């Protein structure tokens, strides 16, 4: 079982791009947060398609993506964003490791 580099790169890039877009959309005082976060959950939970990721792993990835986007949006709006930046970076690193490990597994049959 070798790593699928294009699969891992595509999954990580799509997740990070979606989280960045959501962070930009969540800025301001009155964002329309429900449809934006539901769209992010739907997108990220579908990223592990073709792997043996189960329901729980997909939901954990999706909720992690929501947490990353919320931390990044807070970091963009905060006066002192260091804590939010560190938290978003740690969550993004955890998500990247998780998606890379999923790409190492044999595909579901």
Phi and psi restraints in degrees (range 20) as a CNS / XPLOR table:
assign (resid 1 and name C) (resid 2 and name N)
       (resid 2 and name CA) (resid 2 and name C) 1.0 -95.2 20.0 2
assign (resid 2 and name N) (resid 2 and name CA)
       (resid 2 and name C) (resid 3 and name N) 1.0 164.6 20.0 2
assign (resid 2 and name C) (resid 3 and name N)
       (resid 3 and name CA) (resid 3 and name C) 1.0 -77.1 20.0 2
assign (resid 3 and name N) (resid 3 and name CA)
       (resid 3 and name C) (resid 4 and name N) 1.0 138.9 20.0 2
assign (resid 3 and name C) (resid 4 and name N)
       (resid 4 and name CA) (resid 4 and name C) 1.0 -89.1 20.0 2
assign (resid 4 and name N) (resid 4 and name CA)
       (resid 4 and name C) (resid 5 and name N) 1.0 95.2 20.0 2
assign (resid 4 and name C) (resid 5 and name N)
       (resid 5 and name CA) (resid 5 and name C) 1.0 -62.2 20.0 2
assign (resid 5 and name N) (resid 5 and name CA)
       (resid 5 and name C) (resid 6 and name N) 1.0 -45.4 20.0 2
assign (resid 5 and name C) (resid 6 and name N)
       (resid 6 and name CA) (resid 6 and name C) 1.0 -62.7 20.0 2
assign (resid 6 and name N) (resid 6 and name CA)
       (resid 6 and name C) (resid 7 and name N) 1.0 -36.8 20.0 2
assign (resid 6 and name C) (resid 7 and name N)
       (resid 7 and name CA) (resid 7 and name C) 1.0 -66.5 20.0 2
assign (resid 7 and name N) (resid 7 and name CA)
       (resid 7 and name C) (resid 8 and name N) 1.0 -44.7 20.0 2
assign (resid 7 and name C) (resid 8 and name N)
       (resid 8 and name CA) (resid 8 and name C) 1.0 -65.6 20.0 2
assign (resid 8 and name N) (resid 8 and name CA)
       (resid 8 and name C) (resid 9 and name N) 1.0 -41.8 20.0 2
assign (resid 8 and name C) (resid 9 and name N)
       (resid 9 and name CA) (resid 9 and name C) 1.0 -65.7 20.0 2
assign (resid 9 and name N) (resid 9 and name CA)
       (resid 9 and name C) (resid 10 and name N) 1.0 -41.8 20.0 2
assign (resid 9 and name C) (resid 10 and name N)
       (resid 10 and name CA) (resid 10 and name C) 1.0 -66.3 20.0 2
assign (resid 10 and name N) (resid 10 and name CA)
       (resid 10 and name C) (resid 11 and name N) 1.0 -44.6 20.0 2
assign (resid 10 and name C) (resid 11 and name N)
       (resid 11 and name CA) (resid 11 and name C) 1.0 -62.9 20.0 2
assign (resid 11 and name N) (resid 11 and name CA)
       (resid 11 and name C) (resid 12 and name N) 1.0 -46.1 20.0 2
assign (resid 11 and name C) (resid 12 and name N)
       (resid 12 and name CA) (resid 12 and name C) 1.0 -66.6 20.0 2
assign (resid 12 and name N) (resid 12 and name CA)
       (resid 12 and name C) (resid 13 and name N) 1.0 -41.3 20.0 2
assign (resid 12 and name C) (resid 13 and name N)
       (resid 13 and name CA) (resid 13 and name C) 1.0 -65.4 20.0 2
assign (resid 13 and name N) (resid 13 and name CA)
       (resid 13 and name C) (resid 14 and name N) 1.0 -43.8 20.0 2
assign (resid 13 and name C) (resid 14 and name N)
       (resid 14 and name CA) (resid 14 and name C) 1.0 -63.6 20.0 2
assign (resid 14 and name N) (resid 14 and name CA)
       (resid 14 and name C) (resid 15 and name N) 1.0 -42.0 20.0 2
assign (resid 14 and name C) (resid 15 and name N)
       (resid 15 and name CA) (resid 15 and name C) 1.0 -64.3 20.0 2
assign (resid 15 and name N) (resid 15 and name CA)
       (resid 15 and name C) (resid 16 and name N) 1.0 -46.8 20.0 2
assign (resid 15 and name C) (resid 16 and name N)
       (resid 16 and name CA) (resid 16 and name C) 1.0 -67.6 20.0 2
assign (resid 16 and name N) (resid 16 and name CA)
       (resid 16 and name C) (resid 17 and name N) 1.0 -37.8 20.0 2
assign (resid 16 and name C) (resid 17 and name N)
       (resid 17 and name CA) (resid 17 and name C) 1.0 -65.5 20.0 2
assign (resid 17 and name N) (resid 17 and name CA)
       (resid 17 and name C) (resid 18 and name N) 1.0 -42.0 20.0 2
assign (resid 17 and name C) (resid 18 and name N)
       (resid 18 and name CA) (resid 18 and name C) 1.0 -65.6 20.0 2
assign (resid 18 and name N) (resid 18 and name CA)
       (resid 18 and name C) (resid 19 and name N) 1.0 -41.7 20.0 2
assign (resid 18 and name C) (resid 19 and name N)
       (resid 19 and name CA) (resid 19 and name C) 1.0 -65.1 20.0 2
assign (resid 19 and name N) (resid 19 and name CA)
       (resid 19 and name C) (resid 20 and name N) 1.0 -38.2 20.0 2
assign (resid 19 and name C) (resid 20 and name N)
       (resid 20 and name CA) (resid 20 and name C) 1.0 -66.3 20.0 2
assign (resid 20 and name N) (resid 20 and name CA)
       (resid 20 and name C) (resid 21 and name N) 1.0 -42.2 20.0 2
assign (resid 20 and name C) (resid 21 and name N)
       (resid 21 and name CA) (resid 21 and name C) 1.0 -63.1 20.0 2
assign (resid 21 and name N) (resid 21 and name CA)
       (resid 21 and name C) (resid 22 and name N) 1.0 -42.0 20.0 2
assign (resid 21 and name C) (resid 22 and name N)
       (resid 22 and name CA) (resid 22 and name C) 1.0 -65.6 20.0 2
assign (resid 22 and name N) (resid 22 and name CA)
       (resid 22 and name C) (resid 23 and name N) 1.0 -39.5 20.0 2
assign (resid 22 and name C) (resid 23 and name N)
       (resid 23 and name CA) (resid 23 and name C) 1.0 -61.2 20.0 2
assign (resid 23 and name N) (resid 23 and name CA)
       (resid 23 and name C) (resid 24 and name N) 1.0 -39.2 20.0 2
assign (resid 23 and name C) (resid 24 and name N)
       (resid 24 and name CA) (resid 24 and name C) 1.0 -69.3 20.0 2
assign (resid 24 and name N) (resid 24 and name CA)
       (resid 24 and name C) (resid 25 and name N) 1.0 -36.9 20.0 2
assign (resid 24 and name C) (resid 25 and name N)
       (resid 25 and name CA) (resid 25 and name C) 1.0 -73.0 20.0 2
assign (resid 25 and name N) (resid 25 and name CA)
       (resid 25 and name C) (resid 26 and name N) 1.0 -24.4 20.0 2
assign (resid 25 and name C) (resid 26 and name N)
       (resid 26 and name CA) (resid 26 and name C) 1.0 -86.7 20.0 2
assign (resid 26 and name N) (resid 26 and name CA)
       (resid 26 and name C) (resid 27 and name N) 1.0 -1.4 20.0 2
assign (resid 26 and name C) (resid 27 and name N)
       (resid 27 and name CA) (resid 27 and name C) 1.0 -69.4 20.0 2
assign (resid 27 and name N) (resid 27 and name CA)
       (resid 27 and name C) (resid 28 and name N) 1.0 156.4 20.0 2
assign (resid 27 and name C) (resid 28 and name N)
       (resid 28 and name CA) (resid 28 and name C) 1.0 101.6 20.0 2
assign (resid 28 and name N) (resid 28 and name CA)
       (resid 28 and name C) (resid 29 and name N) 1.0 -178.2 20.0 2
assign (resid 28 and name C) (resid 29 and name N)
       (resid 29 and name CA) (resid 29 and name C) 1.0 -86.4 20.0 2
assign (resid 29 and name N) (resid 29 and name CA)
       (resid 29 and name C) (resid 30 and name N) 1.0 -32.9 20.0 2
assign (resid 29 and name C) (resid 30 and name N)
       (resid 30 and name CA) (resid 30 and name C) 1.0 -130.0 20.0 2
assign (resid 30 and name N) (resid 30 and name CA)
       (resid 30 and name C) (resid 31 and name N) 1.0 68.6 20.0 2
assign (resid 30 and name C) (resid 31 and name N)
       (resid 31 and name CA) (resid 31 and name C) 1.0 -76.1 20.0 2
assign (resid 31 and name N) (resid 31 and name CA)
       (resid 31 and name C) (resid 32 and name N) 1.0 154.5 20.0 2
assign (resid 31 and name C) (resid 32 and name N)
       (resid 32 and name CA) (resid 32 and name C) 1.0 -86.6 20.0 2
assign (resid 32 and name N) (resid 32 and name CA)
       (resid 32 and name C) (resid 33 and name N) 1.0 82.0 20.0 2
assign (resid 32 and name C) (resid 33 and name N)
       (resid 33 and name CA) (resid 33 and name C) 1.0 -76.6 20.0 2
assign (resid 33 and name N) (resid 33 and name CA)
       (resid 33 and name C) (resid 34 and name N) 1.0 -32.5 20.0 2
assign (resid 33 and name C) (resid 34 and name N)
       (resid 34 and name CA) (resid 34 and name C) 1.0 -65.0 20.0 2
assign (resid 34 and name N) (resid 34 and name CA)
       (resid 34 and name C) (resid 35 and name N) 1.0 -53.4 20.0 2
assign (resid 34 and name C) (resid 35 and name N)
       (resid 35 and name CA) (resid 35 and name C) 1.0 -66.5 20.0 2
assign (resid 35 and name N) (resid 35 and name CA)
       (resid 35 and name C) (resid 36 and name N) 1.0 -31.2 20.0 2
assign (resid 35 and name C) (resid 36 and name N)
       (resid 36 and name CA) (resid 36 and name C) 1.0 -67.4 20.0 2
assign (resid 36 and name N) (resid 36 and name CA)
       (resid 36 and name C) (resid 37 and name N) 1.0 -47.2 20.0 2
assign (resid 36 and name C) (resid 37 and name N)
       (resid 37 and name CA) (resid 37 and name C) 1.0 -70.9 20.0 2
assign (resid 37 and name N) (resid 37 and name CA)
       (resid 37 and name C) (resid 38 and name N) 1.0 -34.2 20.0 2
assign (resid 37 and name C) (resid 38 and name N)
       (resid 38 and name CA) (resid 38 and name C) 1.0 -65.2 20.0 2
assign (resid 38 and name N) (resid 38 and name CA)
       (resid 38 and name C) (resid 39 and name N) 1.0 -39.4 20.0 2
assign (resid 38 and name C) (resid 39 and name N)
       (resid 39 and name CA) (resid 39 and name C) 1.0 -63.3 20.0 2
assign (resid 39 and name N) (resid 39 and name CA)
       (resid 39 and name C) (resid 40 and name N) 1.0 -40.3 20.0 2
assign (resid 39 and name C) (resid 40 and name N)
       (resid 40 and name CA) (resid 40 and name C) 1.0 -64.8 20.0 2
assign (resid 40 and name N) (resid 40 and name CA)
       (resid 40 and name C) (resid 41 and name N) 1.0 -42.2 20.0 2
assign (resid 40 and name C) (resid 41 and name N)
       (resid 41 and name CA) (resid 41 and name C) 1.0 -61.9 20.0 2
assign (resid 41 and name N) (resid 41 and name CA)
       (resid 41 and name C) (resid 42 and name N) 1.0 -44.1 20.0 2
assign (resid 41 and name C) (resid 42 and name N)
       (resid 42 and name CA) (resid 42 and name C) 1.0 -63.0 20.0 2
assign (resid 42 and name N) (resid 42 and name CA)
       (resid 42 and name C) (resid 43 and name N) 1.0 -42.2 20.0 2
assign (resid 42 and name C) (resid 43 and name N)
       (resid 43 and name CA) (resid 43 and name C) 1.0 -67.3 20.0 2
assign (resid 43 and name N) (resid 43 and name CA)
       (resid 43 and name C) (resid 44 and name N) 1.0 -49.9 20.0 2
assign (resid 43 and name C) (resid 44 and name N)
       (resid 44 and name CA) (resid 44 and name C) 1.0 -71.2 20.0 2
assign (resid 44 and name N) (resid 44 and name CA)
       (resid 44 and name C) (resid 45 and name N) 1.0 -33.5 20.0 2
assign (resid 44 and name C) (resid 45 and name N)
       (resid 45 and name CA) (resid 45 and name C) 1.0 -69.2 20.0 2
assign (resid 45 and name N) (resid 45 and name CA)
       (resid 45 and name C) (resid 46 and name N) 1.0 -19.6 20.0 2
assign (resid 45 and name C) (resid 46 and name N)
       (resid 46 and name CA) (resid 46 and name C) 1.0 -89.4 20.0 2
assign (resid 46 and name N) (resid 46 and name CA)
       (resid 46 and name C) (resid 47 and name N) 1.0 -9.0 20.0 2
assign (resid 46 and name C) (resid 47 and name N)
       (resid 47 and name CA) (resid 47 and name C) 1.0 -62.2 20.0 2
assign (resid 47 and name N) (resid 47 and name CA)
       (resid 47 and name C) (resid 48 and name N) 1.0 -38.5 20.0 2
assign (resid 47 and name C) (resid 48 and name N)
       (resid 48 and name CA) (resid 48 and name C) 1.0 -78.5 20.0 2
assign (resid 48 and name N) (resid 48 and name CA)
       (resid 48 and name C) (resid 49 and name N) 1.0 20.7 20.0 2
assign (resid 48 and name C) (resid 49 and name N)
       (resid 49 and name CA) (resid 49 and name C) 1.0 -59.3 20.0 2
assign (resid 49 and name N) (resid 49 and name CA)
       (resid 49 and name C) (resid 50 and name N) 1.0 134.3 20.0 2
assign (resid 49 and name C) (resid 50 and name N)
       (resid 50 and name CA) (resid 50 and name C) 1.0 93.2 20.0 2
assign (resid 50 and name N) (resid 50 and name CA)
       (resid 50 and name C) (resid 51 and name N) 1.0 0.2 20.0 2
assign (resid 50 and name C) (resid 51 and name N)
       (resid 51 and name CA) (resid 51 and name C) 1.0 -112.8 20.0 2
assign (resid 51 and name N) (resid 51 and name CA)
       (resid 51 and name C) (resid 52 and name N) 1.0 178.5 20.0 2
assign (resid 51 and name C) (resid 52 and name N)
       (resid 52 and name CA) (resid 52 and name C) 1.0 -95.0 20.0 2
assign (resid 52 and name N) (resid 52 and name CA)
       (resid 52 and name C) (resid 53 and name N) 1.0 28.3 20.0 2
assign (resid 52 and name C) (resid 53 and name N)
       (resid 53 and name CA) (resid 53 and name C) 1.0 -70.2 20.0 2
assign (resid 53 and name N) (resid 53 and name CA)
       (resid 53 and name C) (resid 54 and name N) 1.0 131.6 20.0 2
assign (resid 53 and name C) (resid 54 and name N)
       (resid 54 and name CA) (resid 54 and name C) 1.0 -89.8 20.0 2
assign (resid 54 and name N) (resid 54 and name CA)
       (resid 54 and name C) (resid 55 and name N) 1.0 -175.3 20.0 2
assign (resid 54 and name C) (resid 55 and name N)
       (resid 55 and name CA) (resid 55 and name C) 1.0 -59.7 20.0 2
assign (resid 55 and name N) (resid 55 and name CA)
       (resid 55 and name C) (resid 56 and name N) 1.0 -45.0 20.0 2
assign (resid 55 and name C) (resid 56 and name N)
       (resid 56 and name CA) (resid 56 and name C) 1.0 -64.5 20.0 2
assign (resid 56 and name N) (resid 56 and name CA)
       (resid 56 and name C) (resid 57 and name N) 1.0 -43.8 20.0 2
assign (resid 56 and name C) (resid 57 and name N)
       (resid 57 and name CA) (resid 57 and name C) 1.0 -64.1 20.0 2
assign (resid 57 and name N) (resid 57 and name CA)
       (resid 57 and name C) (resid 58 and name N) 1.0 -40.1 20.0 2
assign (resid 57 and name C) (resid 58 and name N)
       (resid 58 and name CA) (resid 58 and name C) 1.0 -64.8 20.0 2
assign (resid 58 and name N) (resid 58 and name CA)
       (resid 58 and name C) (resid 59 and name N) 1.0 -41.0 20.0 2
assign (resid 58 and name C) (resid 59 and name N)
       (resid 59 and name CA) (resid 59 and name C) 1.0 -69.4 20.0 2
assign (resid 59 and name N) (resid 59 and name CA)
       (resid 59 and name C) (resid 60 and name N) 1.0 -38.5 20.0 2
assign (resid 59 and name C) (resid 60 and name N)
       (resid 60 and name CA) (resid 60 and name C) 1.0 -63.4 20.0 2
assign (resid 60 and name N) (resid 60 and name CA)
       (resid 60 and name C) (resid 61 and name N) 1.0 -42.1 20.0 2
assign (resid 60 and name C) (resid 61 and name N)
       (resid 61 and name CA) (resid 61 and name C) 1.0 -61.3 20.0 2
assign (resid 61 and name N) (resid 61 and name CA)
       (resid 61 and name C) (resid 62 and name N) 1.0 -43.0 20.0 2
assign (resid 61 and name C) (resid 62 and name N)
       (resid 62 and name CA) (resid 62 and name C) 1.0 -66.2 20.0 2
assign (resid 62 and name N) (resid 62 and name CA)
       (resid 62 and name C) (resid 63 and name N) 1.0 -43.1 20.0 2
assign (resid 62 and name C) (resid 63 and name N)
       (resid 63 and name CA) (resid 63 and name C) 1.0 -68.1 20.0 2
assign (resid 63 and name N) (resid 63 and name CA)
       (resid 63 and name C) (resid 64 and name N) 1.0 -34.1 20.0 2
assign (resid 63 and name C) (resid 64 and name N)
       (resid 64 and name CA) (resid 64 and name C) 1.0 -64.0 20.0 2
assign (resid 64 and name N) (resid 64 and name CA)
       (resid 64 and name C) (resid 65 and name N) 1.0 -38.7 20.0 2
assign (resid 64 and name C) (resid 65 and name N)
       (resid 65 and name CA) (resid 65 and name C) 1.0 -64.5 20.0 2
assign (resid 65 and name N) (resid 65 and name CA)
       (resid 65 and name C) (resid 66 and name N) 1.0 -38.7 20.0 2
assign (resid 65 and name C) (resid 66 and name N)
       (resid 66 and name CA) (resid 66 and name C) 1.0 -63.9 20.0 2
assign (resid 66 and name N) (resid 66 and name CA)
       (resid 66 and name C) (resid 67 and name N) 1.0 -42.9 20.0 2
assign (resid 66 and name C) (resid 67 and name N)
       (resid 67 and name CA) (resid 67 and name C) 1.0 -62.7 20.0 2
assign (resid 67 and name N) (resid 67 and name CA)
       (resid 67 and name C) (resid 68 and name N) 1.0 -41.1 20.0 2
assign (resid 67 and name C) (resid 68 and name N)
       (resid 68 and name CA) (resid 68 and name C) 1.0 -62.2 20.0 2
assign (resid 68 and name N) (resid 68 and name CA)
       (resid 68 and name C) (resid 69 and name N) 1.0 -46.4 20.0 2
assign (resid 68 and name C) (resid 69 and name N)
       (resid 69 and name CA) (resid 69 and name C) 1.0 -64.0 20.0 2
assign (resid 69 and name N) (resid 69 and name CA)
       (resid 69 and name C) (resid 70 and name N) 1.0 -41.0 20.0 2
assign (resid 69 and name C) (resid 70 and name N)
       (resid 70 and name CA) (resid 70 and name C) 1.0 -66.8 20.0 2
assign (resid 70 and name N) (resid 70 and name CA)
       (resid 70 and name C) (resid 71 and name N) 1.0 -41.1 20.0 2
assign (resid 70 and name C) (resid 71 and name N)
       (resid 71 and name CA) (resid 71 and name C) 1.0 -64.5 20.0 2
assign (resid 71 and name N) (resid 71 and name CA)
       (resid 71 and name C) (resid 72 and name N) 1.0 -40.5 20.0 2
assign (resid 71 and name C) (resid 72 and name N)
       (resid 72 and name CA) (resid 72 and name C) 1.0 -67.2 20.0 2
assign (resid 72 and name N) (resid 72 and name CA)
       (resid 72 and name C) (resid 73 and name N) 1.0 -38.7 20.0 2
assign (resid 72 and name C) (resid 73 and name N)
       (resid 73 and name CA) (resid 73 and name C) 1.0 -65.5 20.0 2
assign (resid 73 and name N) (resid 73 and name CA)
       (resid 73 and name C) (resid 74 and name N) 1.0 -39.6 20.0 2
assign (resid 73 and name C) (resid 74 and name N)
       (resid 74 and name CA) (resid 74 and name C) 1.0 -65.3 20.0 2
assign (resid 74 and name N) (resid 74 and name CA)
       (resid 74 and name C) (resid 75 and name N) 1.0 -37.9 20.0 2
assign (resid 74 and name C) (resid 75 and name N)
       (resid 75 and name CA) (resid 75 and name C) 1.0 -65.5 20.0 2
assign (resid 75 and name N) (resid 75 and name CA)
       (resid 75 and name C) (resid 76 and name N) 1.0 -33.9 20.0 2
assign (resid 75 and name C) (resid 76 and name N)
       (resid 76 and name CA) (resid 76 and name C) 1.0 -72.0 20.0 2
assign (resid 76 and name N) (resid 76 and name CA)
       (resid 76 and name C) (resid 77 and name N) 1.0 -29.2 20.0 2
assign (resid 76 and name C) (resid 77 and name N)
       (resid 77 and name CA) (resid 77 and name C) 1.0 -97.1 20.0 2
assign (resid 77 and name N) (resid 77 and name CA)
       (resid 77 and name C) (resid 78 and name N) 1.0 -16.5 20.0 2
assign (resid 77 and name C) (resid 78 and name N)
       (resid 78 and name CA) (resid 78 and name C) 1.0 -76.9 20.0 2
assign (resid 78 and name N) (resid 78 and name CA)
       (resid 78 and name C) (resid 79 and name N) 1.0 152.4 20.0 2
assign (resid 78 and name C) (resid 79 and name N)
       (resid 79 and name CA) (resid 79 and name C) 1.0 -74.7 20.0 2
assign (resid 79 and name N) (resid 79 and name CA)
       (resid 79 and name C) (resid 80 and name N) 1.0 -37.2 20.0 2
assign (resid 79 and name C) (resid 80 and name N)
       (resid 80 and name CA) (resid 80 and name C) 1.0 -122.5 20.0 2
assign (resid 80 and name N) (resid 80 and name CA)
       (resid 80 and name C) (resid 81 and name N) 1.0 89.4 20.0 2
assign (resid 80 and name C) (resid 81 and name N)
       (resid 81 and name CA) (resid 81 and name C) 1.0 -85.8 20.0 2
assign (resid 81 and name N) (resid 81 and name CA)
       (resid 81 and name C) (resid 82 and name N) 1.0 6.3 20.0 2
assign (resid 81 and name C) (resid 82 and name N)
       (resid 82 and name CA) (resid 82 and name C) 1.0 -60.5 20.0 2
assign (resid 82 and name N) (resid 82 and name CA)
       (resid 82 and name C) (resid 83 and name N) 1.0 -45.6 20.0 2
assign (resid 82 and name C) (resid 83 and name N)
       (resid 83 and name CA) (resid 83 and name C) 1.0 -60.6 20.0 2
assign (resid 83 and name N) (resid 83 and name CA)
       (resid 83 and name C) (resid 84 and name N) 1.0 -45.5 20.0 2
assign (resid 83 and name C) (resid 84 and name N)
       (resid 84 and name CA) (resid 84 and name C) 1.0 -66.7 20.0 2
assign (resid 84 and name N) (resid 84 and name CA)
       (resid 84 and name C) (resid 85 and name N) 1.0 -36.0 20.0 2
assign (resid 84 and name C) (resid 85 and name N)
       (resid 85 and name CA) (resid 85 and name C) 1.0 -65.6 20.0 2
assign (resid 85 and name N) (resid 85 and name CA)
       (resid 85 and name C) (resid 86 and name N) 1.0 -44.2 20.0 2
assign (resid 85 and name C) (resid 86 and name N)
       (resid 86 and name CA) (resid 86 and name C) 1.0 -63.8 20.0 2
assign (resid 86 and name N) (resid 86 and name CA)
       (resid 86 and name C) (resid 87 and name N) 1.0 -44.1 20.0 2
assign (resid 86 and name C) (resid 87 and name N)
       (resid 87 and name CA) (resid 87 and name C) 1.0 -64.0 20.0 2
assign (resid 87 and name N) (resid 87 and name CA)
       (resid 87 and name C) (resid 88 and name N) 1.0 -44.5 20.0 2
assign (resid 87 and name C) (resid 88 and name N)
       (resid 88 and name CA) (resid 88 and name C) 1.0 -63.5 20.0 2
assign (resid 88 and name N) (resid 88 and name CA)
       (resid 88 and name C) (resid 89 and name N) 1.0 -39.7 20.0 2
assign (resid 88 and name C) (resid 89 and name N)
       (resid 89 and name CA) (resid 89 and name C) 1.0 -65.5 20.0 2
assign (resid 89 and name N) (resid 89 and name CA)
       (resid 89 and name C) (resid 90 and name N) 1.0 -41.6 20.0 2
assign (resid 89 and name C) (resid 90 and name N)
       (resid 90 and name CA) (resid 90 and name C) 1.0 -66.2 20.0 2
assign (resid 90 and name N) (resid 90 and name CA)
       (resid 90 and name C) (resid 91 and name N) 1.0 -41.2 20.0 2
assign (resid 90 and name C) (resid 91 and name N)
       (resid 91 and name CA) (resid 91 and name C) 1.0 -66.0 20.0 2
assign (resid 91 and name N) (resid 91 and name CA)
       (resid 91 and name C) (resid 92 and name N) 1.0 -39.7 20.0 2
assign (resid 91 and name C) (resid 92 and name N)
       (resid 92 and name CA) (resid 92 and name C) 1.0 -65.9 20.0 2
assign (resid 92 and name N) (resid 92 and name CA)
       (resid 92 and name C) (resid 93 and name N) 1.0 -38.0 20.0 2
assign (resid 92 and name C) (resid 93 and name N)
       (resid 93 and name CA) (resid 93 and name C) 1.0 -64.5 20.0 2
assign (resid 93 and name N) (resid 93 and name CA)
       (resid 93 and name C) (resid 94 and name N) 1.0 -42.8 20.0 2
assign (resid 93 and name C) (resid 94 and name N)
       (resid 94 and name CA) (resid 94 and name C) 1.0 -62.6 20.0 2
assign (resid 94 and name N) (resid 94 and name CA)
       (resid 94 and name C) (resid 95 and name N) 1.0 -42.1 20.0 2
assign (resid 94 and name C) (resid 95 and name N)
       (resid 95 and name CA) (resid 95 and name C) 1.0 -66.0 20.0 2
assign (resid 95 and name N) (resid 95 and name CA)
       (resid 95 and name C) (resid 96 and name N) 1.0 -39.8 20.0 2
assign (resid 95 and name C) (resid 96 and name N)
       (resid 96 and name CA) (resid 96 and name C) 1.0 -63.4 20.0 2
assign (resid 96 and name N) (resid 96 and name CA)
       (resid 96 and name C) (resid 97 and name N) 1.0 -42.6 20.0 2
assign (resid 96 and name C) (resid 97 and name N)
       (resid 97 and name CA) (resid 97 and name C) 1.0 -63.7 20.0 2
assign (resid 97 and name N) (resid 97 and name CA)
       (resid 97 and name C) (resid 98 and name N) 1.0 -42.3 20.0 2
assign (resid 97 and name C) (resid 98 and name N)
       (resid 98 and name CA) (resid 98 and name C) 1.0 -64.6 20.0 2
assign (resid 98 and name N) (resid 98 and name CA)
       (resid 98 and name C) (resid 99 and name N) 1.0 -44.8 20.0 2
assign (resid 98 and name C) (resid 99 and name N)
       (resid 99 and name CA) (resid 99 and name C) 1.0 -67.7 20.0 2
assign (resid 99 and name N) (resid 99 and name CA)
       (resid 99 and name C) (resid 100 and name N) 1.0 -34.2 20.0 2
assign (resid 99 and name C) (resid 100 and name N)
       (resid 100 and name CA) (resid 100 and name C) 1.0 -68.4 20.0 2
assign (resid 100 and name N) (resid 100 and name CA)
       (resid 100 and name C) (resid 101 and name N) 1.0 -39.3 20.0 2
assign (resid 100 and name C) (resid 101 and name N)
       (resid 101 and name CA) (resid 101 and name C) 1.0 -65.7 20.0 2
assign (resid 101 and name N) (resid 101 and name CA)
       (resid 101 and name C) (resid 102 and name N) 1.0 -36.2 20.0 2
assign (resid 101 and name C) (resid 102 and name N)
       (resid 102 and name CA) (resid 102 and name C) 1.0 -63.6 20.0 2
assign (resid 102 and name N) (resid 102 and name CA)
       (resid 102 and name C) (resid 103 and name N) 1.0 -35.4 20.0 2
assign (resid 102 and name C) (resid 103 and name N)
       (resid 103 and name CA) (resid 103 and name C) 1.0 -72.8 20.0 2
assign (resid 103 and name N) (resid 103 and name CA)
       (resid 103 and name C) (resid 104 and name N) 1.0 -17.5 20.0 2
assign (resid 103 and name C) (resid 104 and name N)
       (resid 104 and name CA) (resid 104 and name C) 1.0 -80.5 20.0 2
assign (resid 104 and name N) (resid 104 and name CA)
       (resid 104 and name C) (resid 105 and name N) 1.0 -23.8 20.0 2
assign (resid 104 and name C) (resid 105 and name N)
       (resid 105 and name CA) (resid 105 and name C) 1.0 -74.7 20.0 2
assign (resid 105 and name N) (resid 105 and name CA)
       (resid 105 and name C) (resid 106 and name N) 1.0 157.8 20.0 2
assign (resid 105 and name C) (resid 106 and name N)
       (resid 106 and name CA) (resid 106 and name C) 1.0 -68.9 20.0 2
assign (resid 106 and name N) (resid 106 and name CA)
       (resid 106 and name C) (resid 107 and name N) 1.0 143.2 20.0 2
assign (resid 106 and name C) (resid 107 and name N)
       (resid 107 and name CA) (resid 107 and name C) 1.0 -65.8 20.0 2
assign (resid 107 and name N) (resid 107 and name CA)
       (resid 107 and name C) (resid 108 and name N) 1.0 151.9 20.0 2
assign (resid 107 and name C) (resid 108 and name N)
       (resid 108 and name CA) (resid 108 and name C) 1.0 -67.3 20.0 2
assign (resid 108 and name N) (resid 108 and name CA)
       (resid 108 and name C) (resid 109 and name N) 1.0 145.9 20.0 2
